[in-house]
Amino acid sequence: MEIERKYLVRSLPNDLESYPHVEIEQGYLCTSPTLRVRRMGDDYILTVKEKMRDGATTAIVNREEEFALSDEGYHLLRAKCEGHLVCKTRYRIDLRRSEADGLYTTQIAELDIFHGVHEGLRLVEVEFPSPEAAEAFVAPEWFGEEVSADPRYRNSYLASLRN
């Protein structure tokens, strides 16, 4: 299961290039359920996602399964994608936070900087182990407006937009 919250980006973190990052290209074979093919660096992945309803949280909750693809399989499926490909650079940023007991917790923010048709769009997502953890999350100052519930910021929707 995937539980996440998604935000626009108010400002980029300092020293952005110092964070691990990877180039991503992805397309969609269909959107109900979501069938996505993705090249992430040298990895090729087929993902099946189904939205799950959970009125108890503002987070996005999906059932998600991933399957490795060969380079050839990826390119065959990519040619069958609807719309255009979504291209972006994904940065993995540690969000360390001090807890009341003096310990630190770390969560990972995945910052996506889009290219091509969506040049200028910047989104950040954080995944959580539970809906309760998602609800308790306090976004850092550099995060902007939350868009978890806004379908215009789903990658499958972005792939469907015309130039």
Long-range contacts (C-beta under 8 A, 24 or more apart in sequence): 1-52, 1-61, 1-62, 1-63, 1-64, 2-49, 2-60, 2-61, 2-62, 2-63, 2-64, 2-127, 3-57, 3-59, 3-60, 3-61, 3-127, 3-128, 3-129, 3-130, 3-131, 3-133, 3-134, 4-59, 4-60, 4-125, 4-126, 4-127, 4-128, 4-134, 4-148, 5-58, 5-59, 5-60, 5-125, 5-126, 5-128, 5-134, 5-137, 5-139, 5-146, 5-148, 6-60, 6-123, 6-124, 6-125, 6-146, 6-147, 6-148, 6-153, 7-123, 7-124, 7-125, 7-139, 7-143, 7-144, 7-145, 7-146, 7-147, 7-148, 8-122, 8-123, 8-124, 8-143, 8-144, 8-145, 8-147, 8-153, 9-111, 9-122, 9-123, 9-124, 9-142, 9-143, 9-144, 10-141, 10-142, 10-143, 10-144, 11-142, 12-111, 12-122, 12-142, 13-93, 13-111, 13-142, 16-91, 16-111, 19-91, 19-92, 19-93, 19-111, 20-91, 20-92, 21-89, 21-90, 21-91, 21-92, 22-89, 22-90, 23-87, 23-88, 23-89, 24-86, 24-87, 24-88, 24-89, 24-90, 24-112, 25-85, 25-86, 25-87, 26-85, 26-86, 26-155, 26-159, 27-78, 27-81, 27-82, 27-83, 27-84, 27-85, 27-86, 27-159, 28-81, 28-82, 28-83, 28-155, 28-156, 28-159, 28-160, 29-77, 29-80, 29-81, 29-82, 30-82, 31-82, 31-156, 31-160, 34-156, 36-155, 36-156, 37-69, 37-74, 37-77, 37-78, 37-81, 39-74, 39-78, 40-90, 43-68, 44-68, 44-69, 44-70, 44-71, 44-73, 44-74, 45-69, 46-73, 46-77, 54-131, 56-131, 57-131, 57-132, 57-134, 57-135, 58-134, 58-135, 58-146, 58-148, 58-149, 59-128, 59-131, 59-134, 59-135, 59-148, 60-148, 60-149, 61-131, 81-159, 82-159, 82-160, 83-159, 83-160, 83-161, 84-116, 84-117, 84-159, 84-161, 84-163, 85-116, 85-159, 86-114, 86-118, 86-155, 86-158, 86-159, 87-114, 87-115, 87-116, 87-118, 88-112, 88-113, 88-114, 88-115, 88-118, 89-113, 89-115, 95-126, 95-140, 97-138, 107-137, 109-140, 109-143, 114-158, 117-158, 117-161, 117-163, 118-158, 118-161, 121-158, 123-147, 123-153
